Amino acid sequence: MPASPPAHSRPALAPVIACLVAVYILWGTTYYAIKVAITGFSTFFFVGTRFVVAGGLILLWQFARGAPLPTLAQWGGAALIGCLLLLAGNGTVAMGEHWVSSGAAVALVSSVPLTTAAWSCLFGERTARLEWLAMAVGTVGIAIMLLGHDLRASPLGVAVVLGGSMCWSLGTVLARRVALPPGATGFGAEMLCAGIAGFIVSALARESWAFSSALRPWAAWSYLVVFGSLIGFSAFRFLVERVSATLATSYAYVNPPVALFVGWWLGHERFSAQLLIGLPVVLAAVGLQTWAHTRAYAANQKA
């Protein structure tokens, strides 16, 4: 069962709600924005520029306000979590969207709360029976989605996105177990480290570092830097540090319908019946897992 923060460290309700709204709605729109951005940038060059700019801006703001420099151990933790969440997690979504639609990508990513619970179990946290049932139901939902033509036709894209989701889940769990710079400095350090790593991967892959001359990729890139990274990722990391991993990843309920709507509305994407049937099964499993976690936590509080 994902750990919950001790009672004395629980934040005020208003910032938690604001951050949840940010990751629920803003992140749901980023999948289509990524789809547009990668039409004008090489995949990991896009990842590098996005997160170096976003992370650099946050760190410059923090240092101007007198925030201390991270320690060597904190830089190491930021590099680990940043690469798991943003390079391996977010970067592979960008890669996978070369082969699958933005809606199909977010449907696969909807399993993140379930894989987060699985990683938590591997790290020795107790997992309730209902959570195991939820993971089994979620697996069935993913299997149904994979039968659809939009995913069956792109096994490489599916494998890349699912692999990235596993890395994101692992980063979410490890973020509570490694040394990280406090507050916004931590967010910025993670983005900067992930961006630098993105440039390294891009160079090793011999990607083009040419900038697009088209307006739409630049507009999407700018939207992702401001709303996806500066606002959205900072809100997510705020939640990871202050609430349970289960609540922090509950954006998986709302991101899929938002992304499906945006992909259909702006990108004219079409989705198979299997994806539209399997996705509610996965979301139901996520709901069951969250309810099981909340129930077990309440029982522990009374004990």
N, C-alpha and C positions, 0 to 999 in steps of 0.2 A: 504494500500500500504506500503510495507516495506520501512523503513526510509533510506534515503541516507545521508552520512556524509556531513557536511558543506564543502563549497568549499575550505576554508582555510586549512582543514585537509586532503585533498585528497593527496594520496601518489604519488610518481613518477610512471610512466607507467611500467618501466622495472621490478621492483619487483612484481608488480601486475600480469604481464604476467607470470613471472617465477612461482609464487605461483599457478596461474590457471593451468599451465601445470602440476605442481606437483599433484594437487588434481584431475585433469582430468585423467591422465594416471596412476599414482601410485595407487590411490585409486581404479581404475578399476581392478587392478591386485590383490588387497588384498582379494577379496571375495573368490577366489580359494585358496589363501594362508590360510585363516581362515579354509576352509574346510579341508585342509591337517593338520593344526595344531591341530584341535580338535580330530584328530584320536589318538593323543598321550598325550593329556592333558584333564583333566576335564574342563568343559566350563568356570566356573567363576574363577577357579584356573588359567586357561590360561589368562583370563582377568586381574586378579590381578598381575601375574608375568609380563605380557607384559607392563602394564602401570606404575607399581611401578619402574621397571627398566628404562623405557623411561623417566618418569617424574623425577626420582631421578637423572639421568644423566644430564638432562637440568638444574635442580636446582643447582646441584653441580658446573656446569660450570658457571652459573649466579653468585652464591655467591663467587666463586673464582675470578670473575671479579669485585667484589665489589658491586653487586646489593643489594639493601636493602631487608630485610626480609619483607614479606607481613604482613599487619596489620590483626587483628582479623577479621574485616569486609571483607577484601579481601580473607582471607582463607575461610570464609563462602560462599562468592560468587563463589570461585573456586570449592568448594565442590559441590555446587548446579549445576553449569554448567557442571563440570566434570562428575557427576553422570548421568545427563540427556543425555549428548552427548555420553559418553564412556561406562558407566555401562549399562544404560537402552537402549541407542541407539545402540552402537556397540556390547555390550554384548549379546543383544537379537538376533542380526544377527548371532552371533556364535551359540547361542542356536537353532535358527530356522534352521540353516544349518545341523542339525542332521536329519531333515525331508525333506528339499527341497534342490535342487541343488544350487550351487553358482550363476548360471545364473538367476534362478528363484528368488533368494533372491534380487539380484541387480535390477531386473525388478520391484519388489515391492517397493524397496527403491527409484526408479526413481520418485516417487510422492512427494518427500521431498519438492521441491520448491512450490508445490501447497499447502501442509499442512502448510508450513512456512507462505504463504500468508494468509491462514485461521487463524492461530494464531495471525498474525499481525492485522488482522481485529478485533479479539476478544479483543486485547489490545488498540483498539480505533483508529487505523490508517485507513485512508480512503482507500477503495477498489473500483477500477474502475469497470464499468460494464463488460468490456472485461475480467478482472481478474476473475469475478464470472463465466463468460462463460468458461474460461479456466479450472477452478476447476470442472465444470460440465462435460466438455469433458474428463478431466483426470479421473473422476470417472467412466465414460463409459469405458475408456481404461482398468482400473483396473478390472472392471466387466468382460470384455472380457477375460483377462488373467486368471481370476479365474475359467473360464469354461474349461480351459485346464487340461488334466489329471495330469500334473506335479504339479499343485497347488490344484486341486480339491481333490486329494488323500491325501493331508496333511493339513487339516484345522487348526490344532494346529500350525504347522510351519508358515502358512500364518498369523494367528492372532498374533503370537509372533513377526514376522518381521514387520508387519504393526504397531503394538503397539510401537515397538522400533523406527520406523520412526517418529511417532508422538512425541515421547520424544525428538528425535534429533532435530526436527523442533522447538519444544518449547524451547529447550536449545539455538538454534541459535538466536531466537528472544529475549530471556531473557538476553543473553550475552551482549547486548547493554544497559541493564537497571539495572545491578547490579554492585557493586564494585568488581573489579578484579585487581590483580597485573598487572602492565604494562609489555608489551612486552613478551619476552620469559619466564620470571618468571611466568607469568600468565599461559602460555601453560603448563609449568612443574608442577605448583601447581594443575591444573585441572587433569592432568594425574596421579599425585601421589595420590590425593584424590580419584579418580575413582579406582585406583589400590587397595588402602586400602579397599575401599567399596567392591571391587570384592572379596577380601580375606574373608571379613565378610560374604557376601552372600554365598560364597563357604563353609565356616565353618557351617553356619546355614543349608545349604542343605546337609551337611555331605558328601561332595565330597572327592574323593581321592586326596591327595596332592603328589602322586608319580610322579616322573619325567620319561618321556619316554626314552627308550634306543635306539629307532629307529632314524635314521638320518633325514628322511623327515620331521617329525613334528618339530624337532629342527631347520632345515633349514627354514621352513615356519615361525616359531616363531621369528627367528632372522630377517628375511625379514620384518616381520610386525613391530618389534621394531624399526628398522632403517628406512625403507622406508614408512611404514604405519603411524608410530607414530612420530618419531623424525623429519622426513621431511614432510610427508603428513599432519599430524594434525597441526603441527606448521604453515604450509602454510595456512591451512584453517582458523586457528584462526587469522592470520595476515589479511586475507581477511575480516573476520567478523568484525574486529575492524576498518577497513579502507574503506571498500566499502559497497554498499547496501547488505542487506540480500539476495535479489534476485540474484545478481551477485555472491555472496559467495556460493550460493547453485546451481549455474549453472553447476557444475560438473555432475549433474544428466543427462545432455545431453550425455556426453561422457563415463561415467562409465559403463552404460549398454552394449553398443556394445563391449567395451574393455573386460568386465567381461564375456560376452557370448563367445567371441572369445577364451579367455584364458581357460574357462571351457570346451569348445569344443576341443581345441587343446591339453591341458595338462590333463584334467580330463575325456575326451571322454564323456562329458555330451550331452544329447539329449533333445530337447525342443519341446513342442507341438506347433501346428500351431496357436492355440489361443494365446499363449504367444507371439509368433513372430508377430502376428497381433495386439494384444493389446498394446504391448510396443511402437510401433511407434505412436499410438494414444495418449498415455501418454506423449511421448516426444514432439509431436505436441502441446499438451495442455501446456506443460512447455514453449515451444517457444512462444505461444500466450500470456501466462502470463507475460513472460519477456518483450515482445514487448509492451504490454499494460502498464507495469510499466515504461518502458523507455519513452514511449510517454507521459504519465501523468507527469513524472518528468520533461521532456523537456518543457511541457506546463507551469508548475509551475515556472520554471526558467525564462521564458519569461514574466510571469505576474508581 
